[in-house]
Amino acid sequence: MKVDKKLTGRRGSLLRLGLAARNWLLSQLVEESNLMDWKISEDSRSANEIADHVAWALGAVCAHIAEELGIEIESTKQSTNETGIEATIRHSYRIFKEMLYKMSEKSLDRWSTLPPPAKLREGSVETILRIVAGYHAIHHGGQIAMLINQAGRDG
């Protein structure tokens, strides 16, 4: 998707929050697979699994909302040149950005109900996207930072 103009208003604010959260999340990732794959216990998630969860959640929420709004997302397929968790995260945020550009400002006020397994059940499109693209990614970025720090001490 080619973007010709800067997104303004609430959609622009939401985009900036999401991209800042994405950058925070990406800044926590490290290249050492032993650290990214390390787990506190067998039943816990690794940093890689947490980062994948963030990307999956945003992609799933955007797909659901885009369908509700009748928006066709062109960025659904990840480039074969891009691999790894960083590429997966960037791809989900490209979908988020494309959706924001294609939706109207008024669409942010629409009420949406997410299907299971979403813990966030319903809210305005703006609230849901703010939570998933922003706060959720920031929360898990902190979780990843703590895990990698612990993995470095234990490894």
N, CA and C atoms as a LAMMPS dump frame, in Angstrom:
ITEM: TIMESTEP
0
ITEM: NUMBER OF ATOMS
465
ITEM: BOX BOUNDS ff ff ff
-5.0000000000000000e+02 5.0000000000000000e+02
-5.0000000000000000e+02 5.0000000000000000e+02
-5.0000000000000000e+02 5.0000000000000000e+02
ITEM: ATOMS id mol type element x y z
1 1 1 N 0.844 -1.181 0
2 1 2 C 0 0 0
3 1 3 C 0.883 1.236 0
4 2 1 N 0.652 2.121 -0.933
5 2 2 C 1.397 3.37 -0.999
6 2 3 C 0.637 4.423 -0.207
7 3 1 N 1.346 5.128 0.667
8 3 2 C 0.74 6.161 1.491
9 3 3 C 1.201 7.512 0.969
10 4 1 N 0.25 8.349 0.558
11 4 2 C 0.584 9.641 -0.021
12 4 3 C 0.502 10.794 0.977
13 5 1 N -0.251 10.631 2.013
14 5 2 C -0.424 11.744 2.941
15 5 3 C -0.31 11.256 4.382
16 6 1 N 0.001 12.201 5.244
17 6 2 C 0.121 11.894 6.663
18 6 3 C -1.283 11.709 7.248
19 7 1 N -1.43 10.702 8.067
20 7 2 C -2.713 10.436 8.709
21 7 3 C -2.861 11.381 9.9
22 8 1 N -3.991 12.06 9.977
23 8 2 C -4.225 13.033 11.048
24 8 3 C -5.411 12.598 11.902
25 9 1 N -5.775 13.421 12.839
26 9 2 C -6.925 13.163 13.691
27 9 3 C -6.69 11.986 14.625
28 10 1 N -7.777 11.382 15.042
29 10 2 C -7.674 10.251 15.967
30 10 3 C -6.986 9.048 15.334
31 11 1 N -7.202 8.838 14.025
32 11 2 C -6.513 7.741 13.35
33 11 3 C -5.005 7.967 13.339
34 12 1 N -4.589 9.209 13.135
35 12 2 C -3.167 9.531 13.168
36 12 3 C -2.572 9.324 14.547
37 13 1 N -3.308 9.744 15.554
38 13 2 C -2.863 9.551 16.936
39 13 3 C -2.737 8.066 17.264
40 14 1 N -3.707 7.298 16.822
41 14 2 C -3.697 5.856 17.045
42 14 3 C -2.542 5.195 16.302
43 15 1 N -2.285 5.631 15.081
44 15 2 C -1.16 5.101 14.316
45 15 3 C 0.161 5.4 15.017
46 16 1 N 0.34 6.607 15.492
47 16 2 C 1.59 6.966 16.178
48 16 3 C 1.778 6.152 17.452
49 17 1 N 0.693 5.935 18.208
50 17 2 C 0.785 5.094 19.402
51 17 3 C 1.199 3.678 19.012
52 18 1 N 0.541 3.125 18
53 18 2 C 0.845 1.765 17.571
54 18 3 C 2.281 1.614 17.087
55 19 1 N 2.749 2.555 16.291
56 19 2 C 4.111 2.458 15.775
57 19 3 C 5.149 2.656 16.881
58 20 1 N 4.84 3.5 17.849
59 20 2 C 5.744 3.664 19.001
60 20 3 C 5.795 2.366 19.808
61 21 1 N 4.639 1.741 20.005
62 21 2 C 4.598 0.468 20.734
63 21 3 C 5.362 -0.6 19.964
64 22 1 N 5.188 -0.639 18.642
65 22 2 C 5.928 -1.589 17.807
66 22 3 C 7.435 -1.373 17.97
67 23 1 N 7.871 -0.126 17.916
68 23 2 C 9.296 0.162 18.037
69 23 3 C 9.833 -0.219 19.41
70 24 1 N 9.047 -0.001 20.456
71 24 2 C 9.437 -0.411 21.807
72 24 3 C 9.588 -1.927 21.865
73 25 1 N 8.616 -2.623 21.31
74 25 2 C 8.658 -4.081 21.291
75 25 3 C 9.884 -4.565 20.52
76 26 1 N 10.117 -4.028 19.336
77 26 2 C 11.267 -4.441 18.524
78 26 3 C 12.591 -4.148 19.215
79 27 1 N 12.634 -3.068 19.976
80 27 2 C 13.888 -2.707 20.651
81 27 3 C 14.251 -3.691 21.76
82 28 1 N 13.303 -4.496 22.187
83 28 2 C 13.563 -5.475 23.249
84 28 3 C 14.112 -6.792 22.703
85 29 1 N 13.949 -7.034 21.413
86 29 2 C 14.373 -8.295 20.819
87 29 3 C 15.891 -8.329 20.668
88 30 1 N 16.445 -9.511 20.815
89 30 2 C 17.889 -9.712 20.637
90 30 3 C 18.106 -10.801 19.592
91 31 1 N 19.298 -10.832 19.025
92 31 2 C 19.593 -11.805 17.968
93 31 3 C 19.972 -13.179 18.506
94 32 1 N 20.339 -13.276 19.766
95 32 2 C 20.765 -14.564 20.328
96 32 3 C 19.554 -15.463 20.555
97 33 1 N 19.462 -16.523 19.739
98 33 2 C 18.297 -17.402 19.832
99 33 3 C 18.216 -18.108 21.182
100 34 1 N 19.364 -18.357 21.818
101 34 2 C 19.311 -19 23.136
102 34 3 C 18.592 -18.115 24.152
103 35 1 N 18.715 -16.806 24.018
104 35 2 C 18.004 -15.892 24.929
105 35 3 C 16.531 -15.756 24.531
106 36 1 N 16.272 -15.675 23.235
107 36 2 C 14.893 -15.505 22.759
108 36 3 C 14.054 -16.759 22.962
109 37 1 N 14.682 -17.916 23.015
110 37 2 C 13.955 -19.183 23.184
111 37 3 C 13.922 -19.675 24.624
112 38 1 N 14.617 -18.989 25.518
113 38 2 C 14.71 -19.397 26.922
114 38 3 C 13.348 -19.23 27.607
115 39 1 N 13.029 -20.182 28.502
116 39 2 C 11.78 -20.136 29.266
117 39 3 C 12.089 -20.257 30.753
118 40 1 N 11.302 -19.589 31.565
119 40 2 C 11.436 -19.693 33.019
120 40 3 C 11.106 -21.106 33.458
121 41 1 N 10.07 -21.677 32.851
122 41 2 C 9.656 -23.049 33.162
123 41 3 C 9.101 -23.68 31.885
124 42 1 N 8.868 -24.962 31.934
125 42 2 C 8.365 -25.668 30.752
126 42 3 C 6.998 -25.169 30.285
127 43 1 N 6.178 -24.708 31.223
128 43 2 C 4.839 -24.278 30.847
129 43 3 C 4.724 -22.766 30.623
130 44 1 N 5.852 -22.053 30.605
131 44 2 C 5.824 -20.619 30.332
132 44 3 C 6.192 -20.359 28.87
133 45 1 N 6.053 -19.122 28.444
134 45 2 C 6.366 -18.764 27.059
135 45 3 C 7.745 -18.111 26.965
136 46 1 N 8.395 -18.332 25.851
137 46 2 C 9.684 -17.703 25.577
138 46 3 C 9.442 -16.298 25.018
139 47 1 N 10.507 -15.509 24.933
140 47 2 C 10.407 -14.173 24.339
141 47 3 C 9.917 -14.273 22.896
142 48 1 N 10.396 -15.242 22.153
143 48 2 C 9.935 -15.451 20.775
144 48 3 C 8.44 -15.738 20.732
145 49 1 N 7.978 -16.591 21.625
146 49 2 C 6.557 -16.943 21.654
147 49 3 C 5.697 -15.746 22.054
148 50 1 N 6.192 -14.931 22.965
149 50 2 C 5.445 -13.735 23.385
150 50 3 C 5.366 -12.738 22.234
151 51 1 N 6.49 -12.511 21.559
152 51 2 C 6.505 -11.582 20.432
153 51 3 C 5.577 -12.075 19.32
154 52 1 N 5.581 -13.373 19.069
155 52 2 C 4.693 -13.948 18.065
156 52 3 C 3.235 -13.761 18.473
157 53 1 N 2.947 -13.894 19.752
158 53 2 C 1.59 -13.687 20.28
159 53 3 C 1.128 -12.253 20.009
160 54 1 N 1.998 -11.282 20.241
161 54 2 C 1.645 -9.877 20.012
162 54 3 C 1.303 -9.667 18.538
163 55 1 N 2.159 -10.178 17.646
164 55 2 C 1.925 -10.022 16.207
165 55 3 C 0.633 -10.725 15.788
166 56 1 N 0.429 -11.946 16.275
167 56 2 C -0.776 -12.691 15.926
168 56 3 C -2.025 -11.956 16.411
169 57 1 N -2.003 -11.485 17.658
170 57 2 C -3.179 -10.811 18.226
171 57 3 C -3.545 -9.576 17.414
172 58 1 N -2.547 -8.772 17.062
173 58 2 C -2.837 -7.562 16.287
174 58 3 C -3.373 -7.933 14.905
175 59 1 N -2.76 -8.9 14.261
176 59 2 C -3.237 -9.323 12.948
177 59 3 C -4.663 -9.845 12.996
178 60 1 N -4.971 -10.652 14.006
179 60 2 C -6.315 -11.221 14.138
180 60 3 C -7.356 -10.132 14.413
181 61 1 N -7.021 -9.202 15.288
182 61 2 C -7.95 -8.116 15.609
183 61 3 C -8.177 -7.238 14.384
184 62 1 N -7.116 -6.908 13.674
185 62 2 C -7.256 -6.082 12.469
186 62 3 C -8.087 -6.802 11.408
187 63 1 N -7.885 -8.093 11.235
188 63 2 C -8.666 -8.859 10.269
189 63 3 C -10.144 -8.843 10.641
190 64 1 N -10.429 -9.008 11.922
191 64 2 C -11.815 -9.004 12.391
192 64 3 C -12.467 -7.645 12.158
193 65 1 N -11.776 -6.592 12.566
194 65 2 C -12.34 -5.239 12.428
195 65 3 C -12.468 -4.855 10.959
196 66 1 N -11.463 -5.174 10.151
197 66 2 C -11.533 -4.862 8.721
198 66 3 C -12.738 -5.554 8.085
199 67 1 N -12.979 -6.797 8.465
200 67 2 C -14.141 -7.516 7.93
201 67 3 C -15.434 -6.83 8.352
202 68 1 N -15.523 -6.446 9.618
203 68 2 C -16.728 -5.754 10.092
204 68 3 C -16.965 -4.446 9.336
205 69 1 N -15.868 -3.755 9.005
206 69 2 C -15.979 -2.459 8.338
207 69 3 C -16.02 -2.569 6.818
208 70 1 N -15.876 -3.79 6.297
209 70 2 C -15.888 -3.973 4.853
210 70 3 C -14.636 -3.445 4.168
211 71 1 N -13.509 -3.512 4.863
212 71 2 C -12.24 -3.027 4.33
213 71 3 C -11.431 -4.213 3.833
214 72 1 N -10.939 -4.101 2.616
215 72 2 C -10.081 -5.149 2.077
216 72 3 C -8.629 -4.766 2.356
217 73 1 N -7.918 -5.67 3.015
218 73 2 C -6.516 -5.44 3.368
219 73 3 C -5.635 -6.098 2.317
220 74 1 N -4.786 -5.31 1.689
221 74 2 C -3.882 -5.825 0.66
222 74 3 C -2.636 -6.455 1.26
223 75 1 N -2.271 -6.06 2.464
224 75 2 C -1.019 -6.501 3.101
225 75 3 C -1.146 -7.831 3.83
226 76 1 N -2.085 -8.674 3.42
227 76 2 C -2.313 -9.901 4.183
228 76 3 C -1.181 -10.907 4.068
229 77 1 N -0.453 -10.904 2.951
230 77 2 C 0.635 -11.872 2.794
231 77 3 C 1.969 -11.229 3.134
232 78 1 N 2.711 -11.911 3.98
233 78 2 C 4.031 -11.439 4.375
234 78 3 C 5.009 -11.718 3.234
235 79 1 N 5.887 -10.774 2.979
236 79 2 C 6.893 -10.937 1.933
237 79 3 C 7.772 -12.146 2.228
238 80 1 N 8.073 -12.909 1.202
239 80 2 C 8.933 -14.084 1.387
240 80 3 C 10.38 -13.684 1.651
241 81 1 N 10.724 -12.423 1.391
242 81 2 C 12.069 -11.936 1.682
243 81 3 C 12.269 -11.664 3.164
244 82 1 N 11.18 -11.534 3.889
245 82 2 C 11.237 -11.212 5.308
246 82 3 C 10.978 -12.474 6.122
247 83 1 N 11.879 -12.751 7.043
248 83 2 C 11.695 -13.9 7.921
249 83 3 C 12.012 -13.494 9.349
250 84 1 N 11.618 -14.321 10.28
251 84 2 C 11.914 -14.086 11.682
252 84 3 C 10.837 -13.293 12.388
253 85 1 N 10.984 -13.2 13.685
254 85 2 C 9.954 -12.57 14.513
255 85 3 C 9.847 -11.067 14.257
256 86 1 N 10.955 -10.399 13.988
257 86 2 C 10.881 -8.967 13.697
258 86 3 C 10.037 -8.713 12.452
259 87 1 N 10.228 -9.515 11.422
260 87 2 C 9.441 -9.377 10.196
261 87 3 C 7.962 -9.649 10.458
262 88 1 N 7.678 -10.621 11.303
263 88 2 C 6.291 -10.957 11.635
264 88 3 C 5.617 -9.783 12.346
265 89 1 N 6.333 -9.167 13.274
266 89 2 C 5.79 -8.003 13.991
267 89 3 C 5.564 -6.847 13.022
268 90 1 N 6.554 -6.55 12.205
269 90 2 C 6.425 -5.455 11.236
270 90 3 C 5.244 -5.692 10.291
271 91 1 N 5.051 -6.936 9.878
272 91 2 C 3.948 -7.274 8.982
273 91 3 C 2.596 -6.977 9.638
274 92 1 N 2.422 -7.359 10.892
275 92 2 C 1.135 -7.115 11.553
276 92 3 C 0.863 -5.614 11.699
277 93 1 N 1.911 -4.831 11.908
278 93 2 C 1.723 -3.383 12.016
279 93 3 C 1.493 -2.738 10.649
280 94 1 N 1.958 -3.345 9.557
281 94 2 C 1.622 -2.854 8.215
282 94 3 C 0.123 -3.038 7.96
283 95 1 N -0.413 -4.173 8.405
284 95 2 C -1.847 -4.418 8.282
285 95 3 C -2.624 -3.369 9.083
286 96 1 N -2.186 -3.119 10.304
287 96 2 C -2.797 -2.116 11.183
288 96 3 C -2.794 -0.745 10.5
289 97 1 N -1.655 -0.361 9.953
290 97 2 C -1.522 0.941 9.295
291 97 3 C -2.428 1.028 8.074
292 98 1 N -2.434 -0.003 7.254
293 98 2 C -3.278 0.001 6.063
294 98 3 C -4.746 0.145 6.448
295 99 1 N -5.166 -0.564 7.471
296 99 2 C -6.55 -0.49 7.898
297 99 3 C -6.903 0.927 8.355
298 100 1 N -6.011 1.55 9.124
299 100 2 C -6.276 2.912 9.593
300 100 3 C -6.417 3.887 8.429
301 101 1 N -5.575 3.721 7.411
302 101 2 C -5.672 4.598 6.244
303 101 3 C -6.954 4.374 5.46
304 102 1 N -7.462 3.174 5.45
305 102 2 C -8.649 2.859 4.653
306 102 3 C -9.959 3.099 5.397
307 103 1 N -9.914 3.214 6.709
308 103 2 C -11.145 3.417 7.465
309 103 3 C -11.419 4.909 7.629
310 104 1 N -12.638 5.234 7.967
311 104 2 C -12.996 6.627 8.24
312 104 3 C -12.779 6.924 9.716
313 105 1 N -12.678 8.191 10.011
314 105 2 C -12.546 8.625 11.397
315 105 3 C -13.77 8.173 12.203
316 106 1 N -14.926 8.227 11.573
317 106 2 C -16.176 7.828 12.236
318 106 3 C -16.172 6.342 12.596
319 107 1 N -15.463 5.522 11.813
320 107 2 C -15.398 4.08 12.077
321 107 3 C -14.802 3.773 13.44
322 108 1 N -13.988 4.684 13.961
323 108 2 C -13.372 4.467 15.275
324 108 3 C -14.407 4.386 16.386
325 109 1 N -15.57 5.003 16.16
326 109 2 C -16.629 5.005 17.179
327 109 3 C -17.506 3.752 17.126
328 110 1 N -17.396 3.003 16.058
329 110 2 C -18.22 1.793 15.907
330 110 3 C -17.912 0.8 17.025
331 111 1 N -18.933 0.119 17.509
332 111 2 C -18.791 -0.885 18.562
333 111 3 C -18.433 -2.217 17.927
334 112 1 N -17.5 -2.922 18.534
335 112 2 C -17.081 -4.217 18.008
336 112 3 C -17.022 -5.229 19.141
337 113 1 N -17.329 -6.453 18.815
338 113 2 C -17.213 -7.558 19.766
339 113 3 C -16.238 -8.566 19.182
340 114 1 N -15.174 -8.827 19.907
341 114 2 C -14.158 -9.764 19.441
342 114 3 C -14.538 -11.187 19.821
343 115 1 N -14.238 -12.129 18.945
344 115 2 C -14.534 -13.535 19.252
345 115 3 C -13.487 -14.112 20.21
346 116 1 N -13.803 -15.228 20.859
347 116 2 C -12.793 -15.904 21.675
348 116 3 C -11.614 -16.297 20.793
349 117 1 N -10.432 -16.333 21.301
350 117 2 C -10.012 -16.325 22.693
351 117 3 C -9.721 -14.943 23.258
352 118 1 N -10.177 -13.873 22.586
353 118 2 C -9.886 -12.514 23.046
354 118 3 C -10.376 -12.299 24.472
355 119 1 N -9.504 -11.748 25.298
356 119 2 C -9.901 -11.409 26.661
357 119 3 C -10.627 -10.075 26.68
358 120 1 N -10.279 -9.222 25.734
359 120 2 C -10.986 -7.964 25.541
360 120 3 C -12.204 -8.289 24.685
361 121 1 N -13.351 -8.289 25.261
362 121 2 C -14.541 -8.77 24.58
363 121 3 C -15.162 -7.737 23.637
364 122 1 N -15.358 -6.507 24.12
365 122 2 C -16.011 -5.53 23.271
366 122 3 C -15.631 -4.121 23.666
367 123 1 N -15.826 -3.225 22.719
368 123 2 C -15.535 -1.815 22.92
369 123 3 C -15.571 -1.118 21.583
370 124 1 N -15.283 0.169 21.61
371 124 2 C -15.217 0.894 20.345
372 124 3 C -13.997 0.399 19.578
373 125 1 N -14.031 0.546 18.264
374 125 2 C -12.891 0.145 17.437
375 125 3 C -11.641 0.887 17.911
376 126 1 N -11.789 2.16 18.231
377 126 2 C -10.636 2.941 18.709
378 126 3 C -10.053 2.36 19.991
379 127 1 N -10.896 2.034 20.942
380 127 2 C -10.429 1.476 22.214
381 127 3 C -9.748 0.128 22
382 128 1 N -10.355 -0.713 21.206
383 128 2 C -9.779 -2.032 20.954
384 128 3 C -8.413 -1.9 20.293
385 129 1 N -8.309 -1.062 19.269
386 129 2 C -7.035 -0.9 18.578
387 129 3 C -5.981 -0.243 19.469
388 130 1 N -6.398 0.712 20.283
389 130 2 C -5.46 1.363 21.211
390 130 3 C -4.885 0.336 22.19
391 131 1 N -5.735 -0.533 22.677
392 131 2 C -5.285 -1.559 23.626
393 131 3 C -4.382 -2.58 22.934
394 132 1 N -4.813 -3.119 21.797
395 132 2 C -4.074 -4.208 21.161
396 132 3 C -2.801 -3.713 20.47
397 133 1 N -2.898 -2.64 19.695
398 133 2 C -1.726 -2.151 18.952
399 133 3 C -0.762 -1.374 19.841
400 134 1 N -1.28 -0.819 20.923
401 134 2 C -0.451 0.001 21.799
402 134 3 C -0.111 -0.672 23.109
403 135 1 N -1.044 -0.659 24.03
404 135 2 C -0.772 -1.098 25.399
405 135 3 C -0.364 -2.568 25.49
406 136 1 N -0.984 -3.415 24.696
407 136 2 C -0.671 -4.845 24.705
408 136 3 C 0.785 -5.067 24.288
409 137 1 N 1.204 -4.389 23.219
410 137 2 C 2.584 -4.524 22.737
411 137 3 C 3.581 -3.954 23.738
412 138 1 N 3.241 -2.839 24.355
413 138 2 C 4.132 -2.234 25.353
414 138 3 C 4.281 -3.165 26.555
415 139 1 N 3.173 -3.702 27.021
416 139 2 C 3.201 -4.636 28.147
417 139 3 C 4.104 -5.827 27.841
418 140 1 N 3.887 -6.441 26.685
419 140 2 C 4.672 -7.628 26.351
420 140 3 C 6.113 -7.284 26.011
421 141 1 N 6.38 -6.078 25.524
422 141 2 C 7.767 -5.649 25.327
423 141 3 C 8.517 -5.626 26.652
424 142 1 N 7.869 -5.136 27.685
425 142 2 C 8.465 -5.163 29.021
426 142 3 C 8.666 -6.576 29.529
427 143 1 N 7.704 -7.423 29.255
428 143 2 C 7.811 -8.825 29.648
429 143 3 C 8.994 -9.488 28.945
430 144 1 N 9.169 -9.202 27.674
431 144 2 C 10.297 -9.748 26.914
432 144 3 C 11.619 -9.239 27.478
433 145 1 N 11.682 -7.959 27.796
434 145 2 C 12.913 -7.392 28.364
435 145 3 C 13.283 -8.105 29.656
436 146 1 N 12.314 -8.357 30.495
437 146 2 C 12.57 -9.049 31.767
438 146 3 C 13.017 -10.489 31.514
439 147 1 N 12.379 -11.171 30.584
440 147 2 C 12.743 -12.56 30.268
441 147 3 C 14.175 -12.654 29.736
442 148 1 N 14.522 -11.766 28.827
443 148 2 C 15.867 -11.799 28.256
444 148 3 C 16.907 -11.477 29.305
445 149 1 N 16.587 -10.559 30.181
446 149 2 C 17.512 -10.248 31.286
447 149 3 C 17.703 -11.467 32.168
448 150 1 N 16.622 -12.13 32.519
449 150 2 C 16.696 -13.342 33.342
450 150 3 C 17.447 -14.455 32.619
451 151 1 N 17.195 -14.609 31.325
452 151 2 C 17.863 -15.64 30.54
453 151 3 C 19.373 -15.394 30.513
454 152 1 N 19.766 -14.134 30.416
455 152 2 C 21.192 -13.793 30.42
456 152 3 C 21.859 -14.115 31.733
457 153 1 N 21.132 -13.948 32.831
458 153 2 C 21.687 -14.273 34.154
459 153 3 C 21.75 -15.77 34.391
460 154 1 N 20.724 -16.495 33.919
461 154 2 C 20.662 -17.939 34.148
462 154 3 C 21.446 -18.736 33.116
463 155 1 N 21.684 -18.148 31.946
464 155 2 C 22.3 -18.878 30.85
465 155 3 C 23.781 -18.854 30.938
